């Protein structure tokens, strides 16, 4: 199901994002900056406002996005 939200918002790096999401489902870890989910949600809301995406669809995709097992860089312990 994660690949679905990538397909809806076809952008220049869609193929690379599909690979990252697939690898995450296989157990790979993806470390992201803390603000990354906020930026992704912002993209979805822009699609609601300017591209006609239904709000309910965006909300469902946001829940799925936030359920992905991202690891935030800020949570890493520095040595």
Number of C-alpha atoms within 10 A of each C-alpha: 7 15 15 10 18 19 13 13 13 10 10 8 9 15 13 11 15 17 12 16 18 14 13 15 13 9 9 13 14 15 14 13 12 14 9 12 16 11 11 14 18 13 14 21 19 14 17 17 12 8 10 10 16 12 14 10 12 19 15 11 20 19 11 13 17 13 10 13 15 18 14 15 12 11 10 9 6 5 3
